[in-house]
Amino acid sequence: MKNTHWWKNAVVYQIYPKSFQDSNGDGIGDLRGIISRLDYLQKLGVDIIWLNPIYESPQVDNGYDISNYQAINPTLGTMADFTALLDGLHQRGMKLVMDLVVNHTSDQHPWFLESRKSKDNPYRDFYIWRDGRAGQAPNNWGSYFSGPAWKYDSKTGQYYLHLFAPEQPDLNWENPQVRQRVFDMMNWWADKGVDGFRMDVINLISKPAGLPDGPQRADEKYANVEELVPNGPRVHEYLREMNRQVMSKHKMITVGETPNVTPADAKKYADLHNQELNMVFQFEHMNLDANPNPALTKWNDQKTSLADLRDNLTKWQVELAGQAWNALYWNNHDQPRVVSRFGDDSTEDYRVKSAKMLATMTHFMQGTPYIYEGEEIGMTNAGFTKLGDYVDLESRNAYHQLVEEQHLLDGLTMLKYLAMHSRDNARTPMQWNDQRYAGFSTHQPWEKLAGNYRQINVAQALADSNSVFYYYQKLIKLRHTLPVITDGRYALATGNDSDEQIFAYTRQDKETSLLVILNYTAQTVSRHYAVPDTAKLLISNYADDQGDTIRPYEAKVYQY
């Protein structure tokens, strides 16, 4: 069955399985826990569930180090549990997207265990092995997780490439056997009934020819691979081959995680002819609050300006229109909580208002919206205050490198930056109720709970008709029922290209016009927009409409 564009007016909900719901009291979320919450997801109204990796894994990087692509991690459940979950979703009219991690495997994967045995092992060329240079690594690349991107293996006297942790060796996609094994595995899952794949760092699979040194600034220990590896010379060839062998045979949704892409790149990966992927996750709006010092990368605590945010979101809306498809998101398992990052969690009223405003901002744009677990109740950053609170490998490594090795930051400043940007902020357990362990488990969870779970939780949200949850529910229903949200043209409202407080844009098709007005600040401001007398207030995060007076974090959408 050929792929169609059925996913265009769908809404995706992302589940981080370890943190969603524990069913057996071991402190770790699992598949049976997800099954127990399917009615909740159905009530929200989402169409597609994306699961972070649930495969067998030593869990060095929370499941992104896979040791068996065709088995379930025992801490999460069994293949029978997976089948029950898939059936439960399909019975409720929802679909399931698996996380595909094929840039690298675990160093415990049988392919790598064979590969490192000898230089002439049949699996040697499944990975990227090189001789060193004068007793040093083959080149000057750094890993995404700090430190070098090469690991010396004394058994054969060579180095292997790992763009992430040393326990995550990169696969050699130049080897056609690797590609075929990956495609066979994808078809195996598709034949089980899986509805699509979210593809982890998929634009890193083609490495630069010759693996040359990269430019290295004086204050950098290693060359920045994010500027060197993405969008390599054969990546489109590989993805078209994958499409021919897998996606074209099934009615699938595919989204690629693609660091360092531009709209021009996205149009190649996600053109509407579906020769490669359906859409890609880009990170430009996520990098707007990066530290001005490139050596500190994302570690910062500054809020993104509205001017920068509006310019970036508008660029992607305009440049992809009619040519490719946007993936709309604020949160995922790698990003801090949106309401703490782009909104305002300083008071309960501002938390609720800004969470709804930010949801309105993206959900009325063209693309497929992604909601990350807890976003729909306005969960905040964790509020951790000491290094021992953090579990995430990236966060702990960055502290050691930037504070203890390079002395670029003092410990208190780095802790402040971790509190804003650590991936742990997204991974604290889902807050179901105000009971001990937030209804997530009967046991101490694998990751600390955010301290505010007694105030912010699902039970509270479901009991309050004005909660963030019901606002998200309305946004999802509107996307399902108003074609202009999927197909209409996007444009900035007249005169809104330089406003530092208000973001206003329109969506239009032949039958319907929408005007979206958003206050990004805690100030009350006055703005006049030419709203026809016949216009209907479609949705708002305030109980009344004060016309030209726009209150703190106010969001309102007119239909006419």
VEXLUM-268241 format. One line per field, with one value per residue (C-alpha): x, z, y; residue number from 1. Coordinates in nm, 4 decimals. Layout:
<milums>
u <- X/...
w <- Z/...
v <- Y/...
num <- NUM/...
</milums>
This chain:
<milums>
u <- 0.0000/0.1465/0.2012/-0.0630/-0.0751/-0.3080/-0.0724/-0.1181/-0.4040/-0.2915/-0.1561/0.1270/0.1808/0.5295/0.5773/0.9073/0.8283/1.0556/0.8800/0.5164/0.3582/0.5003/0.2711/0.4804/0.6246/0.9921/1.0115/1.0480/0.7682/0.6717/0.4458/0.1700/0.1724/0.1146/-0.1696/-0.3372/-0.3398/-0.4739/-0.8182/-0.6499/-0.4744/-0.7986/-0.9716/-0.7038/-0.7827/-0.4391/-0.4027/-0.0518/0.1669/0.5441/0.7434/1.1042/1.3178/1.1774/1.4336/1.6855/1.9577/2.2214/2.0641/2.3858/2.1896/1.8378/1.7700/1.9388/2.2119/2.0335/2.1690/1.8801/1.6477/1.3934/1.3419/1.1763/1.3807/1.2797/1.2434/0.9696/0.7868/0.7605/0.6740/0.3277/0.2921/0.3970/0.1363/-0.1296/-0.0288/-0.0384/-0.3789/-0.5105/-0.4063/-0.5500/-0.8789/-0.9053/-0.8270/-0.4714/-0.1467/0.1994/0.5345/0.8555/1.1868/1.4397/1.8028/2.0274/2.3124/2.4689/2.4086/2.5120/2.8644/2.6820/2.5027/2.6092/2.7265/2.9731/3.0835/3.1821/3.3254/3.5799/3.7098/3.9527/4.0265/3.9132/3.5880/3.2911/3.1256/3.4328/3.3030/2.9630/3.1313/3.3860/3.7330/4.0524/4.4199/4.5376/4.7723/5.0994/4.9415/4.6361/4.2795/4.2244/4.0929/4.0068/3.6308/3.4538/3.1523/2.8069/2.8392/3.1754/3.5202/3.6640/3.4515/3.6972/3.7660/4.0844/4.0358/4.3509/4.2510/4.2993/4.4979/4.2445/3.9918/3.6183/3.3958/3.1216/2.9499/2.7733/2.8842/3.1782/2.9202/2.7361/2.9597/2.8494/2.7286/2.9018/2.6248/2.8714/2.8374/2.5327/2.4956/2.4353/2.1669/1.9941/1.9919/1.8390/1.5712/1.4868/1.4438/1.2175/0.9976/0.9815/0.8284/0.6009/0.4719/0.3883/0.1591/0.3766/0.2520/0.5741/0.9175/1.0737/1.4343/1.7005/1.9742/1.9057/2.0978/2.4233/2.4319/2.6473/2.9869/3.2121/3.4353/3.7755/3.6704/3.8879/3.9825/3.7382/3.8060/3.8879/3.8665/4.1361/3.8975/3.7687/3.9226/3.7760/3.6188/3.2408/3.0847/2.7496/2.9136/3.0865/2.8714/2.5030/2.3662/2.6554/2.7282/2.5179/2.2377/1.9669/2.0746/2.0414/1.7008/1.5605/1.6813/1.5117/1.1933/1.1906/1.2585/1.0401/0.8168/0.6719/0.5377/0.3390/0.1006/0.3494/0.4343/0.8050/0.9796/1.3537/1.5484/1.7862/2.0251/2.1699/1.9178/1.7947/1.4610/1.6474/1.7709/1.4244/1.2755/1.5077/1.4325/1.0576/0.9333/0.5654/0.6425/0.7429/1.0651/1.2417/1.0621/0.7275/0.8738/1.1809/1.2491/1.4646/1.6312/1.6715/1.4050/1.5507/1.8959/1.7880/1.8702/2.2122/2.5104/2.6827/3.0109/3.0249/3.2387/2.9412/2.6948/2.3397/2.4346/2.2730/1.9771/1.8525/1.4982/1.4538/1.3301/0.9958/1.1586/1.3976/1.1283/0.8736/1.1310/1.2367/0.8931/0.7730/1.0724/0.9903/0.6197/0.6801/0.9697/0.8192/0.4675/0.3547/0.6936/0.7542/0.5887/0.6684/0.6921/0.5632/0.7015/0.8184/0.9116/1.0662/1.2830/1.5922/1.4460/1.3516/0.9868/0.8336/0.6478/0.9734/1.1770/0.9602/0.6740/0.6504/0.6225/0.6750/0.3076/0.0307/-0.1788/0.1104/0.2066/-0.1410/-0.1828/0.1617/0.1303/-0.1941/-0.0468/0.2543/0.0328/-0.1826/0.1282/0.2294/-0.0995/-0.2448/0.0591/0.0918/0.2472/0.1965/0.1967/0.3879/0.2899/0.5383/0.4057/0.3098/0.3101/-0.0690/-0.0940/0.1753/0.4510/0.7542/1.1288/1.2373/1.3937/1.6999/1.9680/2.2671/2.4681/2.3658/2.0042/2.0931/2.0855/2.1421/2.4785/2.5049/2.4418/2.6902/2.9589/2.9110/2.9522/3.2755/3.4171/3.3159/3.3683/3.6308/3.8435/3.8291/3.7309/3.5088/3.2328/3.2068/2.9925/2.7047/2.6668/2.6704/2.4068/2.1931/2.2373/2.1554/1.8385/1.7278/1.8524/1.9276/1.7461/1.6453/1.3827/1.1841/1.2436/1.1011/0.8076/0.4640/0.2579/-0.0725/-0.1968/-0.0892/-0.0204/0.3237/0.5368/0.2678/0.0708/0.3580/0.4710/0.4435/0.8244/1.0924/1.1158/1.4323/1.4491/1.3468/1.0019/0.9619/0.8831/0.5499/0.3628/0.1102/-0.0092/0.0429/-0.0964/-0.3469/-0.6107/-0.6102/-0.6185/-0.9124/-1.1100/-1.0649/-1.2576/-1.0136/-0.7004/-0.4199/-0.5414/-0.8823/-0.7252/-0.5028/-0.8097/-0.9832/-0.6771/-0.6680/-1.0408/-1.0011/-0.7195/-0.9380/-1.2379/-1.1003/-0.9208/-0.7707/-0.5359/-0.3921/-0.4081/-0.4415/-0.1760/0.0327/0.1190/0.2216/-0.0566/-0.0112/0.2486/0.3533/0.7046/0.8848/0.6558/0.8529/0.5439/0.2726/0.2940/-0.0017/-0.0478/-0.3212/-0.4211/-0.6398/-0.8044/-1.0912/-1.3617/-1.2057/-0.9693/-0.8097/-0.6348/-0.4086/-0.3049/-0.0474/0.1056/0.4532/0.5003/0.3635/0.2627/-0.0843/-0.0607/-0.2926/-0.2984/-0.5581/-0.6238/-0.8959/-1.1251/-1.4549/-1.7779/-1.8841/-1.5719/-1.6165/-1.3786/-1.2732/-1.0540/-0.8938/-0.7107/-0.9111/-1.2798/-1.3683/-1.2437/-1.1283/-1.0718/-0.7630/-0.6460/-0.4265/-0.3470/-0.0403/0.0201/-0.3196/-0.3942/-0.7013/-0.7992/-1.0704/-1.2465/-1.4191
w <- 0.0000/-0.0996/0.1578/0.1537/0.3421/0.6153/0.8832/0.7849/1.0249/1.2898/1.6347/1.7860/2.1577/2.2673/2.5543/2.7366/2.8618/3.1672/3.3029/3.1982/3.4236/3.6326/3.6555/3.8638/4.1414/4.0422/3.9947/3.6170/3.3696/3.1424/2.8591/3.0889/3.2519/2.9124/2.8415/3.1665/3.0456/2.6913/2.7851/2.9082/2.5744/2.3911/2.6027/2.5065/2.1437/1.9975/1.6874/1.7082/1.9985/1.9564/2.1984/2.2855/2.2449/2.4124/2.2737/2.4666/2.5871/2.8601/2.9195/2.9057/2.7193/2.8326/2.5535/2.2650/2.2925/2.1457/2.1855/2.0102/1.7670/1.7668/2.1403/2.4173/2.7113/2.9985/3.2416/3.0136/2.9492/2.6919/2.3245/2.4376/2.6279/2.3158/2.1074/2.3682/2.3579/1.9792/1.9752/2.2436/2.0415/1.7168/1.8873/1.9978/1.6519/1.7416/1.5705/1.7032/1.5981/1.7089/1.7698/1.5107/1.6267/1.3406/1.3357/1.6098/1.8225/2.1711/2.2102/2.3443/2.0135/1.8610/1.5471/1.7476/1.9714/1.6508/1.4907/1.7638/1.7678/1.4766/1.1753/0.9379/1.1174/0.8733/1.0934/1.1121/0.8361/1.0081/1.2103/1.1441/1.2475/1.1778/1.2652/1.4961/1.4051/1.5970/1.8978/1.8857/1.7565/1.3771/1.3711/1.6056/1.6280/1.9605/2.0706/2.1232/2.4842/2.5521/2.5109/2.1901/1.9253/1.9025/2.1375/2.1253/2.1302/2.2465/2.1113/1.7464/1.7971/1.6175/1.7097/1.6466/1.5891/1.8373/1.7821/2.1160/2.4159/2.3786/2.4342/2.1175/1.8185/1.4849/1.2143/0.8765/0.6321/0.3439/0.3877/0.1892/0.4303/0.7161/0.5189/0.4250/0.7841/0.8974/0.6260/0.7068/1.0736/0.9850/0.7682/1.0520/1.2800/1.0042/0.9505/1.3229/1.2669/1.3653/1.1890/1.1460/1.2701/1.4357/1.3188/1.5666/1.4292/1.0871/0.8983/1.0645/0.8959/0.6009/0.7245/0.5384/0.2836/0.4347/0.7870/0.7802/1.0752/1.1462/1.2340/1.6006/1.7947/2.0517/2.3433/2.2125/2.3064/1.9973/1.6653/1.6786/1.4979/1.4714/1.2159/1.0355/1.0128/0.9496/0.5941/0.4617/0.0958/0.0632/0.3140/0.0527/-0.1412/0.1747/0.2681/-0.0807/-0.0660/0.2731/0.1309/-0.1624/0.0557/0.3564/0.3661/0.0160/0.1046/0.4101/0.5097/0.7423/0.9098/0.9208/1.0936/1.0985/1.3800/1.1785/1.3674/1.1745/0.8890/0.7073/0.5261/0.2031/0.3575/0.4916/0.1435/0.0295/0.3226/0.3466/0.0062/-0.0492/-0.3090/-0.0180/-0.1736/0.1644/0.4868/0.5659/0.7864/0.9947/1.3388/1.2996/1.5909/1.4884/1.7276/2.0000/1.9521/1.9757/2.3483/2.3099/2.4812/2.2703/2.3612/2.1174/2.3605/2.6015/2.3300/2.4719/2.8342/2.9166/3.1079/2.8805/2.7399/2.3634/2.2372/2.0581/1.7553/1.7101/1.7754/1.5392/1.2627/1.2886/1.3082/1.0227/0.8074/0.8361/0.7729/0.4611/0.3069/0.3424/0.2283/-0.0631/-0.0816/0.2437/0.5792/0.9205/1.2471/1.5160/1.8658/2.1814/2.3965/2.3699/2.5807/2.4942/2.5624/2.8838/2.9599/2.7334/3.0044/3.1990/2.8884/2.6593/2.8998/3.2613/3.5562/3.8207/3.9265/3.8827/3.6730/3.4411/3.4137/3.2925/3.0686/2.9071/2.8569/2.6655/2.4721/2.3561/2.2582/2.0515/1.8824/1.7249/1.7002/1.4565/1.2270/0.9265/1.0144/1.2411/1.6136/1.8653/2.2330/2.4881/2.7945/3.0653/2.8290/2.8146/3.1893/3.1896/3.3666/3.4476/3.4733/3.7622/3.9903/4.0721/4.2736/4.2973/4.0542/4.2319/4.1265/3.7597/3.5882/3.2284/3.0785/2.8691/3.1697/3.4005/3.1310/3.0460/3.4122/3.4421/3.1173/3.1491/3.5253/3.6335/3.3206/3.1198/3.4010/3.1634/3.4248/3.8015/3.9579/4.0660/3.7188/3.5568/3.8022/3.7056/3.3371/3.4069/3.5888/3.2698/2.9969/3.1285/2.9538/3.3001/3.3027/3.0461/3.2061/3.5552/3.6082/3.4742/3.7425/3.7655/4.1079/4.4389/4.6149/4.7031/4.3886/4.1970/4.1036/3.8750/4.0948/4.4400/4.4583/4.4547/4.0825/3.8791/3.8419/4.1034/4.0753/4.0133/4.3456/4.2362/4.1512/4.4311/4.2573/3.8935/3.8017/3.5777/3.8470/3.9175/3.5451/3.4726/3.7606/3.6328/3.3167/3.2580/3.2830/3.0296/2.9484/2.8225/2.6239/2.4434/2.3902/2.2155/2.0005/1.8834/1.8000/1.6006/1.3929/1.3169/1.2129/1.0514/0.7201/0.7156/1.0001/0.7843/0.4408/0.4791/0.3855/0.6686/0.6879/0.9567/1.0446/0.9008/1.0955/1.3150/1.1794/1.4506/1.7565/2.0686/2.2648/2.0301/1.7741/1.5353/1.2220/0.9849/0.8223/0.5125/0.2591/0.0164/0.2824/0.6128/0.7682/1.1118/1.3054/1.5856/1.8472/2.1140/2.3948/2.4674/2.7752/3.1254/3.0232/2.9285/2.5910/2.3420/1.9771/1.7077/1.4457/1.1841/1.3059/1.1103/1.3101/1.1958/1.3410/1.5962/1.8891/1.8238/2.1305/2.4030/2.7310/2.9034/2.9975/2.8161/2.5204/2.5823/2.2166/2.1634/2.5234/2.5286/2.8741/3.0021/2.7976/2.6322/2.3311/2.1137/1.7717/1.5568/1.2734/0.9915
v <- 0.0000/0.3351/0.6061/0.8797/1.2074/1.0759/1.2081/1.5734/1.6469/1.3976/1.4855/1.2791/1.2131/1.1115/0.8676/0.8208/0.4684/0.4678/0.7765/0.7332/0.4677/0.1836/-0.1196/-0.3605/-0.1448/-0.1439/0.2345/0.2091/0.2769/-0.0109/-0.1250/-0.2517/0.0901/0.2534/0.0091/0.1159/0.4785/0.4301/0.5635/0.8835/0.9248/0.8577/1.1237/1.3748/1.2956/1.2226/1.0045/0.8596/0.7433/0.7630/0.5487/0.6195/0.3037/-0.0070/-0.2546/-0.4632/-0.2284/-0.1926/0.1524/0.3536/0.6210/0.5326/0.2862/0.4690/0.2043/-0.0985/-0.4503/-0.6302/-0.4512/-0.7339/-0.7888/-0.5866/-0.4609/-0.6949/-0.4023/-0.2657/-0.5929/-0.8687/-0.9013/-1.0164/-0.6885/-0.5010/-0.6836/-0.6031/-0.2360/-0.2249/-0.3950/-0.1589/0.1436/0.0119/-0.0764/0.2874/0.4212/0.5274/0.4343/0.3475/0.4928/0.3223/0.4966/0.3791/0.4134/0.3055/0.5565/0.3429/0.0355/-0.0665/-0.2031/-0.5124/-0.5741/-0.9090/-0.7275/-0.5191/-0.8061/-0.9892/-0.6776/-0.6148/-0.9769/-0.9352/-0.7162/-0.9896/-1.0739/-1.0709/-0.8029/-0.5791/-0.3535/-0.3141/-0.0357/0.2383/0.1259/0.3247/0.3249/0.6005/0.8862/0.8965/0.7302/0.9577/0.9245/0.9094/1.2673/1.5548/1.4993/1.5403/1.3391/1.4888/1.3709/1.5431/1.3867/1.2355/1.0622/0.7730/0.4841/0.2783/-0.0984/-0.2748/-0.6159/-0.5125/-0.1909/0.0299/0.2974/0.2866/0.5890/0.6805/1.0152/0.9664/0.7553/0.5123/0.2378/0.3552/0.2644/0.4113/0.1746/0.1858/0.2716/0.2483/-0.1289/-0.2536/-0.5467/-0.3012/-0.1231/-0.4473/-0.5743/-0.2447/-0.2542/-0.6160/-0.5214/-0.2270/-0.4498/-0.7020/-0.4363/-0.3088/-0.6623/-0.6742/-0.3762/-0.0811/0.2350/0.4287/0.5315/0.8308/0.8076/0.9076/1.1408/0.9935/1.2627/1.1504/0.8077/0.9245/1.0403/1.2890/1.1182/1.0388/1.1437/1.4588/1.6789/1.9599/2.3230/2.3638/2.6886/2.7708/2.7195/2.3854/2.0530/1.8831/1.9766/2.0166/1.7189/1.8954/2.1231/1.8351/1.5234/1.6109/1.5868/1.3783/1.2993/0.9820/1.0424/1.1037/0.7959/0.5867/0.7284/0.6762/0.3175/0.2822/0.4309/0.1888/-0.1142/-0.0255/0.2818/0.2527/-0.0927/0.0229/0.3020/0.4692/0.7943/0.8767/1.1643/1.2111/1.3742/1.5915/1.8192/2.1133/2.1215/2.4298/2.4635/2.3854/2.0596/1.9760/2.0126/1.7335/1.5029/1.5654/1.6751/1.6032/1.3347/1.1069/0.9798/0.9892/1.0947/1.2566/1.5288/1.6136/1.7532/2.0620/2.2388/2.6008/2.7310/2.5069/2.6618/3.0267/3.0348/2.8683/3.0276/3.2982/3.1259/2.8291/2.6293/2.6218/2.5099/2.4908/2.5603/2.8930/3.0373/3.3166/3.3249/3.3450/3.6820/3.6933/3.8577/3.5644/3.3047/3.4622/3.5059/3.1438/2.9843/3.2045/3.1134/2.7438/2.7995/3.0068/2.8157/2.4674/2.5673/2.3501/2.1756/1.9862/1.9264/2.0733/1.8808/2.1184/2.0723/2.2482/1.9508/1.6085/1.3801/1.5889/1.9341/2.1152/2.1834/2.4461/2.6361/2.6840/2.7661/2.9790/3.0505/3.1620/2.9233/3.1946/3.1889/2.9331/3.1716/3.2556/2.8889/2.7946/3.1002/3.0737/2.6958/2.7543/3.0476/2.8470/2.5529/2.7906/2.9308/2.6003/2.4100/2.6625/2.6408/2.4140/2.0801/1.7814/1.8740/1.6619/1.6673/1.5320/1.3494/1.5975/1.8948/1.8675/1.9386/2.2089/2.0158/2.2315/2.1820/1.9620/2.2226/2.0099/2.1923/1.9572/1.7466/1.4249/1.4862/1.4460/1.1069/1.2148/1.1199/1.4375/1.6633/1.4932/1.4777/1.8449/1.9430/1.7447/1.8842/2.2510/2.2906/2.0395/1.9897/2.3133/2.5524/2.7493/2.7757/2.7657/2.4943/2.7194/2.8693/2.5249/2.4015/2.7009/2.6090/2.2431/2.3493/2.5229/2.2865/1.9381/1.6560/1.5312/1.8078/1.6091/1.2714/1.3150/1.0773/1.1658/1.3382/1.1492/1.2553/1.4127/1.0832/0.9471/0.9105/1.1039/0.7920/0.6907/0.4015/0.2439/0.2500/0.5189/0.6117/0.5692/0.9485/1.2032/1.3591/1.7289/1.8924/2.0418/1.7211/1.7737/2.0909/1.9893/1.6491/1.4722/1.4247/1.7986/1.8799/1.6496/1.8012/2.1594/2.2524/2.5423/2.3270/2.3039/1.9502/2.0571/2.3384/2.0863/1.8682/2.1622/2.2348/1.8723/1.8725/2.1937/2.0440/1.7445/1.9544/2.2729/2.2037/2.5551/2.4527/2.1749/2.3338/2.7105/2.9655/3.1109/3.4810/3.7252/3.9665/4.3134/4.5080/4.2145/4.1616/4.3608/4.3551/4.2586/4.1483/4.0209/3.7414/3.7571/3.5499/3.4382/3.1123/3.1294/2.9025/2.9703/2.9291/3.0332/3.2857/3.2588/3.5354/3.4084/3.6690/3.5750/3.7803/3.6413/3.8637/3.9299/4.2834/4.4068/4.5800/4.7441/4.6403/4.6870/4.4205/4.4540/4.1779/4.1670/4.2134/3.8676/3.7028/3.4259/3.3831/3.0243/2.9636/3.1735/3.1255/3.4018/3.3820/3.7056/3.9091/4.2654/4.3466/4.5613/4.5082/4.1969/4.0653/3.8732/3.5578/3.5972/3.3764/3.4151/3.2924/3.4495/3.2674/3.4574
num <- 1/2/3/4/5/6/7/8/9/10/11/12/13/14/15/16/17/18/19/20/21/22/23/24/25/26/27/28/29/30/31/32/33/34/35/36/37/38/39/40/41/42/43/44/45/46/47/48/49/50/51/52/53/54/55/56/57/58/59/60/61/62/63/64/65/66/67/68/69/70/71/72/73/74/75/76/77/78/79/80/81/82/83/84/85/86/87/88/89/90/91/92/93/94/95/96/97/98/99/100/101/102/103/104/105/106/107/108/109/110/111/112/113/114/115/116/117/118/119/120/121/122/123/124/125/126/127/128/129/130/131/132/133/134/135/136/137/138/139/140/141/142/143/144/145/146/147/148/149/150/151/152/153/154/155/156/157/158/159/160/161/162/163/164/165/166/167/168/169/170/171/172/173/174/175/176/177/178/179/180/181/182/183/184/185/186/187/188/189/190/191/192/193/194/195/196/197/198/199/200/201/202/203/204/205/206/207/208/209/210/211/212/213/214/215/216/217/218/219/220/221/222/223/224/225/226/227/228/229/230/231/232/233/234/235/236/237/238/239/240/241/242/243/244/245/246/247/248/249/250/251/252/253/254/255/256/257/258/259/260/261/262/263/264/265/266/267/268/269/270/271/272/273/274/275/276/277/278/279/280/281/282/283/284/285/286/287/288/289/290/291/292/293/294/295/296/297/298/299/300/301/302/303/304/305/306/307/308/309/310/311/312/313/314/315/316/317/318/319/320/321/322/323/324/325/326/327/328/329/330/331/332/333/334/335/336/337/338/339/340/341/342/343/344/345/346/347/348/349/350/351/352/353/354/355/356/357/358/359/360/361/362/363/364/365/366/367/368/369/370/371/372/373/374/375/376/377/378/379/380/381/382/383/384/385/386/387/388/389/390/391/392/393/394/395/396/397/398/399/400/401/402/403/404/405/406/407/408/409/410/411/412/413/414/415/416/417/418/419/420/421/422/423/424/425/426/427/428/429/430/431/432/433/434/435/436/437/438/439/440/441/442/443/444/445/446/447/448/449/450/451/452/453/454/455/456/457/458/459/460/461/462/463/464/465/466/467/468/469/470/471/472/473/474/475/476/477/478/479/480/481/482/483/484/485/486/487/488/489/490/491/492/493/494/495/496/497/498/499/500/501/502/503/504/505/506/507/508/509/510/511/512/513/514/515/516/517/518/519/520/521/522/523/524/525/526/527/528/529/530/531/532/533/534/535/536/537/538/539/540/541/542/543/544/545/546/547/548/549/550/551/552/553/554/555/556/557/558/559/560
</milums>
